[in-house]
Amino acid sequence: MNSLDVSKIFQSPLDSSEYIRKAVPKKQIVLHHTAGNSSGKNVARAWNNDKRGRIGTCVLISGKNSKNSYDGEIVQCFSSKYWAYHLGVKSEVFKAKGLSWKNLDALSIGIEICNWGQLEKRGDKFYNYVDGEVPLDEVCELDIPYKGHKYYHAYTDAQIEAVRQLLVFWKINYKLDITYKPENMWQVSTDALKGNAGLFSHNSYRKDKVDVAPQPKLIEMLRQL
């Protein structure tokens, strides 16, 4: 398996006002998908120009059919030692688990996979939530529906490989635990909310999220870490 070639990471730095330029020891890695189109470069540009504040992740991973990026390209917005808001966990979520609020955004590294997320089947075609048609070869059908959805926009092989390389790289550089634990990935996790070390997804913190989806190819990669 290939290791991460940092020279191939595309640098798309956000303005300093768009993230918190304070180095914080890292304990967690969180997988997300953007619920958007395939260009990590376009997402980074949008983050830099929106009015949402310091919301984003340090890296994005582009998908297929982008005009300005290639499938699996890693786009870096800021150093992984810094942070921005990417979880959106409300205080009542902590209270429900008998926990005190903790700034999990700061101690976690976020990865955003450029992907539309859940799909709707109409006849023999599939559509994303903004009514755009998704090609049949980009549809992942789950054996068991996840959070009410059976069809998802498939994470590409190149995106999954980019995620793998990043996870291994950060495991070594930050001495992080990247062991795949299903009970911590696909439902709200007490370990995640406590700030315990580990690999998580957005689902681990919020029951209203569907990122990332439990797609077989992604799970197989995580199991082999």
QUINOR-V540320 format. One record per helix or strand. SS is the DSSP state (@ for helix, = for strand). FROM is the first residue (numbers start at 0). TO is the last residue. If there is no record, write none. Layout:
[[SS	FROM	TO] [SS	FROM	TO]]
This chain:
[[@	5	7] [=	9	10] [@	15	17] [=	19	19] [=	27	32] [@	39	48] [=	54	54] [=	58	60] [=	73	75] [=	82	82] [=	84	84] [@	90	95] [@	103	106] [=	107	112] [=	117	117] [=	119	121] [=	124	126] [=	132	133] [@	135	137] [=	138	145] [=	148	152] [@	156	173] [@	181	184] [@	189	193] [=	197	200] [@	201	203] [@	215	222]]
